[in-house]
């Protein structure tokens, strides 16, 4: 299988985050909890072990987003913004290939 390549459907989202005290350091547990609280109706993602992406620790939520897709969300507060990597893969793709795709995407991330 070829490594992941950037395509039109790829999604990286960023939004500004600061706590009321002006502290930009929001923990992974808090970020994951907020994300889980805002899931679409019927979506059931579990907290998977944190992962290191490009040298930066990120929370990981994983699970079926509907009857056709597996959803992975990785997130971190980085330089005052919440950066999330969202990966949706068809359940028809064998599990080992889905894992290879996820690893390939995460291996391509660099922080500037």
DSSP file (Angstrom, degrees, kcal/mol; ACC not computed):
  #  RESIDUE AA STRUCTURE BP1 BP2  ACC     N-H-->O    O-->H-N    N-H-->O    O-->H-N    TCO  KAPPA ALPHA  PHI   PSI    X-CA   Y-CA   Z-CA
    1    1 A X              0   0    0      0, 0.0     3,-0.1     0, 0.0     2,-0.1   0.000 360.0 360.0 360.0 134.9    0.0    0.0    0.0
    2    2 A X        -     0   0    0      1,-0.1     3,-0.1     3,-0.0     0, 0.0  -0.379 360.0 -96.6 -71.9 152.1    1.3    3.4   -0.9
    3    3 A X        -     0   0    0      1,-0.1    -1,-0.1    -2,-0.1    98,-0.1  -0.266  52.7 -82.1 -65.6 158.9    1.8    6.0    1.8
    4    4 A X        -     0   0    0     97,-0.2     2,-0.4    -3,-0.1    -1,-0.1  -0.295  46.7-164.0 -60.3 142.4   -0.9    8.5    2.5
    5    5 A X        -     0   0    0     -3,-0.1   100,-0.0     0, 0.0     2,-0.0  -0.979  29.8 -96.3-129.4 145.6   -0.9   11.6    0.2
    6    6 A X        +     0   0    0     -2,-0.4     2,-0.3     2,-0.1    99,-0.0  -0.336  50.8 174.0 -61.4 134.5   -2.7   14.9    0.8
    7    7 A X    >   -     0   0    0     -2,-0.0     3,-1.5     1,-0.0    -1,-0.0  -0.849  46.6 -95.7-137.0 173.1   -6.1   15.0   -1.0
    8    8 A X  T 3  S+     0   0    0     -2,-0.3    -2,-0.1     1,-0.3    -1,-0.0   0.763 119.3  54.9 -63.3 -27.0   -9.1   17.3   -1.2
    9    9 A X  T 3  S+     0   0    0      2,-0.1    -1,-0.3     0, 0.0     2,-0.1   0.487  80.6 114.1 -88.5  -2.2  -11.0   15.4    1.4
   10   10 A X    <   -     0   0    0     -3,-1.5     2,-0.4    77,-0.0    77,-0.1  -0.392  51.5-157.1 -71.3 148.4   -8.3   15.6    4.1
   11   11 A X        +     0   0    0     75,-0.5    75,-1.3    -2,-0.1     2,-0.4  -0.976  23.4 168.0-138.7 122.2   -9.2   17.7    7.1
   12   12 A X  E     -A   85   0A   0     -2,-0.4     2,-0.4    73,-0.2    73,-0.2  -0.996  20.2-165.6-126.7 123.1   -7.2   19.5    9.7
   13   13 A X  E     -A   84   0A   0     71,-1.6    71,-2.3    -2,-0.4     2,-0.4  -0.853   8.8-174.9-115.4 149.0   -9.0   21.9   11.9
   14   14 A X  E     +A   83   0A   0     -2,-0.4     2,-0.3    69,-0.2    69,-0.2  -0.998   6.0 170.7-136.9 140.4   -7.8   24.6   14.2
   15   15 A X  E     -A   82   0A   0     67,-1.3    67,-3.4    -2,-0.4     2,-0.2  -0.986  38.6-100.2-145.0 154.6   -9.7   26.9   16.6
   16   16 A X  E     -A   81   0A   0     -2,-0.3     2,-0.4    65,-0.2    65,-0.2  -0.512  40.2-178.1 -77.2 138.1   -8.5   29.3   19.3
   17   17 A X        +     0   0    0     63,-2.2     2,-0.3    -2,-0.2     9,-0.1  -0.989  13.5 151.3-140.3 129.6   -8.6   28.1   22.8
   18   18 A X        -     0   0    0     -2,-0.4     6,-0.2     7,-0.1     2,-0.1  -0.971  38.5-123.3-149.4 142.4   -7.7   29.8   26.1
   19   19 A X    >   -     0   0    0      4,-1.7     3,-2.5    -2,-0.3     7,-0.0  -0.399  40.3 -97.5 -78.8 167.1   -9.0   29.3   29.5
   20   20 A X  T 3  S+     0   0    0      1,-0.3    -1,-0.1     2,-0.1     0, 0.0   0.767 123.8  58.7 -58.4 -25.4  -10.6   32.2   31.4
   21   21 A X  T 3  S-     0   0    0      2,-0.1    -1,-0.3     1,-0.0     3,-0.1   0.447 118.2-109.9 -83.2   0.9   -7.3   32.9   33.2
   22   22 A X  S <  S+     0   0    0     -3,-2.5     2,-0.6     1,-0.3    -2,-0.1   0.539  70.2 144.4  85.2   5.6   -5.4   33.4   29.9
   23   23 A X        -     0   0    0      1,-0.1    -4,-1.7     2,-0.1    -1,-0.3  -0.698  34.5-165.6 -82.4 120.7   -3.5   30.1   30.3
   24   24 A X        +     0   0    0     -2,-0.6     2,-1.3    -6,-0.2    56,-0.3   0.552  61.9  99.2 -82.5  -6.8   -3.0   28.5   26.9
   25   25 A X        +     0   0    0     54,-0.1     2,-0.5    55,-0.0    -1,-0.1  -0.666  49.3 173.1 -87.1  93.9   -1.9   25.2   28.3
   26   26 A X        -     0   0    0     -2,-1.3    51,-0.5    -9,-0.1    54,-0.0  -0.883  30.8-120.0-100.8 129.7   -5.1   23.1   28.1
   27   27 A X     >  -     0   0    0     -2,-0.5     4,-2.3     1,-0.1     5,-0.2  -0.242  13.0-119.8 -72.5 156.5   -4.5   19.4   29.0
   28   28 A X  H  > S+     0   0    0      1,-0.2     4,-2.7     2,-0.2     5,-0.2   0.872 113.3  55.7 -61.5 -38.9   -5.2   16.5   26.8
   29   29 A X  H  > S+     0   0    0      1,-0.2     4,-2.2     2,-0.2    -1,-0.2   0.921 109.6  46.3 -60.7 -43.5   -7.8   15.0   29.2
   30   30 A X  H  > S+     0   0    0      2,-0.2     4,-2.4     1,-0.2    -2,-0.2   0.920 113.1  49.0 -65.5 -43.7   -9.8   18.3   29.1
   31   31 A X  H  X S+     0   0    0     -4,-2.3     4,-2.4     1,-0.2    -2,-0.2   0.920 112.5  47.7 -61.9 -44.1   -9.6   18.5   25.4
   32   32 A X  H  X S+     0   0    0     -4,-2.7     4,-2.6     1,-0.2    -1,-0.2   0.896 111.0  51.7 -64.3 -39.9  -10.7   14.9   24.9
   33   33 A X  H  X S+     0   0    0     -4,-2.2     4,-2.0    -5,-0.2    -2,-0.2   0.918 111.1  47.1 -63.6 -44.2  -13.6   15.4   27.4
   34   34 A X  H  X S+     0   0    0     -4,-2.4     4,-0.9     2,-0.2    -2,-0.2   0.914 112.9  49.6 -63.8 -42.5  -14.8   18.5   25.6
   35   35 A X  H >< S+     0   0    0     -4,-2.4     3,-0.8     1,-0.2    -2,-0.2   0.925 110.7  48.7 -63.7 -44.3  -14.6   16.8   22.2
   36   36 A X  H >< S+     0   0    0     -4,-2.6     3,-1.2     1,-0.2    -1,-0.2   0.863 107.7  56.1 -63.4 -34.6  -16.5   13.7   23.5
   37   37 A X  H 3< S+     0   0    0     -4,-2.0    -1,-0.2     1,-0.2    -2,-0.2   0.717 108.0  49.3 -69.6 -19.7  -19.2   16.0   24.9
   38   38 A X  T << S+     0   0    0     -4,-0.9    -1,-0.2    -3,-0.8    -2,-0.2   0.188  81.1 132.9-106.3  17.3  -19.7   17.6   21.5
   39   39 A X    <   -     0   0    0     -3,-1.2     3,-0.1     1,-0.1    -3,-0.1  -0.293  64.6 -98.3 -65.7 151.9  -20.1   14.4   19.5
   40   40 A X    >   -     0   0    0      1,-0.1     3,-2.1     2,-0.1    -1,-0.1  -0.304  55.4 -78.9 -63.9 154.5  -22.9   14.1   17.0
   41   41 A X  T 3  S+     0   0    0      1,-0.3    -1,-0.1    -3,-0.1     3,-0.1  -0.341 120.1  17.3 -56.9 130.3  -26.0   12.1   18.2
   42   42 A X  T 3  S+     0   0    0      1,-0.3     2,-0.4    -3,-0.1    -1,-0.3   0.199  91.8 126.0  91.6 -15.1  -25.3    8.4   18.0
   43   43 A X    <   -     0   0    0     -3,-2.1     2,-0.5     1,-0.0    -1,-0.3  -0.624  37.5-173.2 -78.9 131.7  -21.5    8.8   17.7
   44   44 A X        +     0   0    0     20,-1.1    20,-0.4    -2,-0.4     2,-0.4  -0.811   9.5 170.0-130.1  91.0  -19.7    6.7   20.4
   45   45 A X        -     0   0    0     -2,-0.5     2,-0.3    18,-0.2    18,-0.2  -0.819  18.7-149.3-101.7 141.7  -16.0    7.3   20.5
   46   46 A X  E     -B   62   0A   0     16,-3.2    16,-2.4    -2,-0.4     2,-0.7  -0.739  26.9-102.4-105.5 158.2  -13.8    6.0   23.3
   47   47 A X  E     -B   61   0A   0     -2,-0.3    14,-0.2    14,-0.2     2,-0.2  -0.706  42.4-168.3 -79.5 113.8  -10.7    7.5   24.7
   48   48 A X  E     -B   60   0A   0     12,-2.9    12,-0.7    -2,-0.7     3,-0.1  -0.513  38.9 -70.4 -93.2 168.0   -7.8    5.6   23.2
   49   49 A X  E     -     0   0A   0     -2,-0.2    -1,-0.2    10,-0.1     0, 0.0  -0.279  59.6 -99.3 -58.9 144.9   -4.2    5.9   24.5
   50   50 A X  E     -     0   0A   0      9,-0.1     2,-0.3    -3,-0.1     9,-0.2  -0.223  40.6-150.1 -58.5 154.9   -2.5    9.2   23.7
   51   51 A X  E     -B   58   0A   0      7,-2.4     7,-3.1    -3,-0.1     2,-0.6  -0.922  12.2-125.5-128.4 155.1   -0.1    9.2   20.7
   52   52 A X  E     -B   57   0A   0     -2,-0.3     2,-0.5     5,-0.2     5,-0.2  -0.909  27.7-174.9-101.7 121.7    3.0   11.1   19.9
   53   53 A X  E >  S-B   56   0A   0      3,-3.2     3,-1.7    -2,-0.6    54,-0.1  -0.962  72.0 -20.0-121.2 114.5    2.7   12.8   16.5
   54   54 A X  T 3  S-     0   0    0     -2,-0.5    57,-0.3     1,-0.3    -1,-0.1   0.821 129.5 -50.6  58.6  31.1    5.8   14.6   15.2
   55   55 A X  T 3  S+     0   0    0      1,-0.2     2,-0.4    55,-0.1    -1,-0.3   0.448 119.3 107.5  87.5   1.1    7.2   14.8   18.7
   56   56 A X  E <   -B   53   0A   0     -3,-1.7    -3,-3.2    20,-0.0     2,-0.2  -0.951  68.9-126.1-116.8 129.3    4.0   16.2   20.2
   57   57 A X  E     -B   52   0A   0     -2,-0.4     2,-0.3    -5,-0.2    -5,-0.2  -0.527  32.0-177.1 -73.0 136.8    1.6   14.2   22.5
   58   58 A X  E     -B   51   0A   0     -7,-3.1    -7,-2.4    -2,-0.2    18,-0.2  -0.972  27.1-115.8-132.7 146.5   -2.0   14.2   21.3
   59   59 A X  E     - C   0  75A   0     16,-2.6    16,-1.4    -2,-0.3     2,-0.4  -0.409  30.3-147.3 -72.2 161.6   -5.2   12.7   22.7
   60   60 A X  E     -BC  48  74A   0    -12,-0.7   -12,-2.9    14,-0.2     2,-0.4  -0.979  15.9-176.2-137.6 122.0   -6.9   10.0   20.6
   61   61 A X  E     +BC  47  73A   0     12,-2.9    12,-2.7    -2,-0.4     2,-0.3  -0.939  16.7 175.4-110.8 140.7  -10.6    9.3   20.4
   62   62 A X  E     +BC  46  72A   0    -16,-2.4   -16,-3.2    -2,-0.4     2,-0.3  -0.987  16.2  93.0-146.7 152.8  -11.6    6.3   18.3
   63   63 A X  E    S- C   0  71A   0      8,-1.6     8,-3.7    -2,-0.3     2,-0.5  -0.907  71.2 -44.2 154.5-176.8  -14.7    4.3   17.3
   64   64 A X  E     - C   0  70A   0    -20,-0.4   -20,-1.1    -2,-0.3     6,-0.2  -0.686  35.8-170.3 -82.6 126.1  -17.5    3.9   14.8
   65   65 A X  S    S-     0   0    0      4,-1.6     2,-0.3    -2,-0.5    -1,-0.2   0.723  74.8 -20.8 -88.2 -22.1  -19.0    7.2   13.7
   66   66 A X  S    S-     0   0    0      3,-1.1    -1,-0.2    -3,-0.1     3,-0.1  -0.881  89.3 -71.5-161.7-167.6  -21.8    5.4   11.9
   67   67 A X  S    S+     0   0    0     -2,-0.3     3,-0.1     1,-0.2    -3,-0.0   0.590 129.0  37.9 -77.1  -5.8  -22.5    2.0   10.4
   68   68 A X  S    S+     0   0    0      1,-0.1    23,-3.1    22,-0.1     2,-0.4   0.620 108.7  60.1-114.1 -18.6  -20.0    2.5    7.6
   69   69 A X  E     - D   0  90A   0     21,-0.2    -4,-1.6    22,-0.1    -3,-1.1  -0.897  55.7-149.6-124.9 143.2  -17.1    4.5    9.0
   70   70 A X  E     -CD  64  89A   0     19,-3.1    19,-2.5    -2,-0.4     2,-0.4  -0.891  26.9-155.0 -96.8 137.4  -14.4    4.2   11.7
   71   71 A X  E     -CD  63  88A   0     -8,-3.7    -8,-1.6    -2,-0.4     2,-0.4  -0.950  14.2-175.9-120.6 133.1  -13.5    7.6   13.1
   72   72 A X  E     -CD  62  87A   0     15,-2.6    15,-2.9    -2,-0.4     2,-0.4  -0.995   3.6-172.4-124.7 134.7  -10.2    8.6   14.7
   73   73 A X  E     -CD  61  86A   0    -12,-2.7   -12,-2.9    -2,-0.4     2,-0.4  -0.997   2.1-175.1-128.2 129.6   -9.6   12.1   16.2
   74   74 A X  E     +CD  60  85A   0     11,-2.3    11,-2.8    -2,-0.4     2,-0.3  -0.974  15.6 171.3-121.1 136.3   -6.3   13.3   17.5
   75   75 A X  E     +CD  59  84A   0    -16,-1.4   -16,-2.6    -2,-0.4     2,-0.3  -0.990  15.1 165.0-150.8 157.5   -6.0   16.6   19.2
   76   76 A X  E     - D   0  83A   0      7,-1.6     7,-3.0    -2,-0.3     2,-0.6  -0.968  40.0-111.4-161.2 152.0   -3.7   19.0   21.2
   77   77 A X  E     + D   0  82A   0    -51,-0.5     2,-0.4    -2,-0.3     5,-0.3  -0.845  44.9 177.1 -85.6 123.0   -3.5   22.6   22.3
   78   78 A X  E >   - D   0  81A   0      3,-3.7     3,-1.5    -2,-0.6    -2,-0.1  -0.967  60.5 -21.7-138.1 116.9   -0.6   24.0   20.3
   79   79 A X  T 3  S-     0   0    0     -2,-0.4    -1,-0.1     1,-0.3     3,-0.1   0.873 129.0 -45.9  51.5  43.7    0.5   27.7   20.4
   80   80 A X  T 3  S+     0   0    0    -56,-0.3   -63,-2.2     1,-0.2     2,-0.3   0.456 123.0  91.6  85.0   1.3   -2.9   28.9   21.6
   81   81 A X  E <  S-AD  16  78A   0     -3,-1.5    -3,-3.7   -65,-0.2     2,-0.6  -0.913  74.7-122.0-124.8 153.8   -5.0   26.8   19.2
   82   82 A X  E     -AD  15  77A   0    -67,-3.4   -67,-1.3    -2,-0.3     2,-0.5  -0.867  29.6-162.8 -91.7 122.6   -6.6   23.4   19.3
   83   83 A X  E     -AD  14  76A   0     -7,-3.0    -7,-1.6    -2,-0.6     2,-0.4  -0.925   9.5-176.1-107.4 125.7   -5.3   21.4   16.4
   84   84 A X  E     -AD  13  75A   0    -71,-2.3   -71,-1.6    -2,-0.5     2,-0.5  -0.958  18.2-156.8-124.3 143.5   -7.2   18.2   15.5
   85   85 A X  E     -AD  12  74A   0    -11,-2.8   -11,-2.3    -2,-0.4     2,-0.5  -0.983  16.5-165.8-114.5 120.9   -6.5   15.6   13.0
   86   86 A X  E     - D   0  73A   0    -75,-1.3   -75,-0.5    -2,-0.5     2,-0.5  -0.927   6.7-176.8-113.0 128.2   -9.7   13.7   11.9
   87   87 A X  E     - D   0  72A   0    -15,-2.9   -15,-2.6    -2,-0.5     2,-0.5  -0.980   4.3-176.5-128.7 120.4   -9.6   10.5   10.0
   88   88 A X  E     - D   0  71A   0     -2,-0.5     2,-0.4   -17,-0.2   -17,-0.2  -0.974  10.1-179.4-114.8 123.5  -12.7    8.7    8.7
   89   89 A X  E     - D   0  70A   0    -19,-2.5   -19,-3.1    -2,-0.5     2,-0.1  -0.970  32.1-106.2-127.3 141.0  -12.1    5.3    7.0
   90   90 A X  E >   - D   0  69A   0     -2,-0.4     3,-1.7   -21,-0.2   -21,-0.2  -0.348  21.0-133.6 -62.8 136.1  -14.6    2.9    5.5
   91   91 A X  T 3  S+     0   0    0    -23,-3.1    -1,-0.1     1,-0.3   -22,-0.1   0.703 102.5  72.2 -64.0 -18.8  -15.2   -0.2    7.6
   92   92 A X  T 3  S+     0   0    0    -24,-0.4     2,-0.4     2,-0.1    -1,-0.3   0.704  77.3  91.4 -70.3 -18.6  -14.9   -2.2    4.3
   93   93 A X  S <  S-     0   0    0     -3,-1.7     5,-0.1     1,-0.1    -4,-0.0  -0.641  94.6-105.4 -75.0 129.4  -11.1   -1.6    4.5
   94   94 A X    >>  -     0   0    0     -2,-0.4     4,-2.3     1,-0.1     3,-0.7  -0.222  27.9-115.1 -56.4 146.2   -9.4   -4.4    6.4
   95   95 A X  H 3> S+     0   0    0      1,-0.3     4,-2.3     2,-0.2     5,-0.2   0.852 114.2  52.7 -53.3 -42.6   -8.3   -3.4    9.9
   96   96 A X  H 3> S+     0   0    0      1,-0.2     4,-1.8     2,-0.2    -1,-0.3   0.861 110.6  47.9 -66.7 -33.0   -4.6   -3.8    9.2
   97   97 A X  H <> S+     0   0    0     -3,-0.7     4,-2.4     2,-0.2    -2,-0.2   0.879 109.6  52.7 -72.8 -37.8   -4.8   -1.5    6.1
   98   98 A X  H  X S+     0   0    0     -4,-2.3     4,-2.6     2,-0.2    -2,-0.2   0.924 109.7  49.6 -61.1 -42.8   -6.8    1.1    8.1
   99   99 A X  H  X S+     0   0    0     -4,-2.3     4,-2.7     1,-0.2    -2,-0.2   0.907 109.7  51.1 -62.2 -42.1   -4.0    1.0   10.7
  100  100 A X  H  X S+     0   0    0     -4,-1.8     4,-2.3     2,-0.2    -1,-0.2   0.903 110.4  49.2 -62.4 -41.7   -1.4    1.5    8.0
  101  101 A X  H  X S+     0   0    0     -4,-2.4     4,-2.4     2,-0.2    -2,-0.2   0.940 112.0  48.1 -63.2 -47.4   -3.2    4.4    6.6
  102  102 A X  H  X S+     0   0    0     -4,-2.6     4,-2.6     1,-0.2     5,-0.2   0.933 112.9  48.1 -59.1 -46.7   -3.6    6.1   10.1
  103  103 A X  H  X S+     0   0    0     -4,-2.7     4,-2.3     1,-0.2    -1,-0.2   0.891 111.0  51.3 -61.8 -39.5    0.1    5.5   10.8
  104  104 A X  H  X S+     0   0    0     -4,-2.3     4,-0.8    -5,-0.2    -1,-0.2   0.907 111.0  47.8 -65.0 -42.5    1.1    6.9    7.4
  105  105 A X  H >< S+     0   0    0     -4,-2.4     3,-1.0     1,-0.2     4,-0.3   0.954 114.0  46.1 -62.6 -50.0   -1.0   10.1    8.0
  106  106 A X  H >< S+     0   0    0     -4,-2.6     3,-1.3     1,-0.3    -2,-0.2   0.853 107.8  57.4 -64.2 -35.0    0.4   10.7   11.5
  107  107 A X  H 3< S+     0   0    0     -4,-2.3    -1,-0.3     1,-0.2    -2,-0.2   0.721 100.9  59.1 -67.8 -19.9    4.0   10.1   10.3
  108  108 A X  T << S+     0   0    0     -3,-1.0     2,-0.3    -4,-0.8    -1,-0.2   0.553  82.2 107.7 -85.5  -7.0    3.5   12.9    7.7
  109  109 A X    <   +     0   0    0     -3,-1.3     2,-0.3    -4,-0.3    -3,-0.0  -0.544  42.1 176.1 -79.5 131.7    2.8   15.5   10.4
  110  110 A X        -     0   0    0     -2,-0.3     2,-0.4   -55,-0.0   -55,-0.1  -0.968  21.2-137.0-128.6 150.5    5.4   18.2   11.2
  111  111 A X              0   0    0     -2,-0.3    -2,-0.0   -57,-0.3   -57,-0.0  -0.891 360.0 360.0-109.9 134.4    5.0   21.1   13.6
  112  112 A X              0   0    0     -2,-0.4    -1,-0.1     0, 0.0     0, 0.0   0.342 360.0 360.0-125.1 360.0    6.2   24.6   12.7
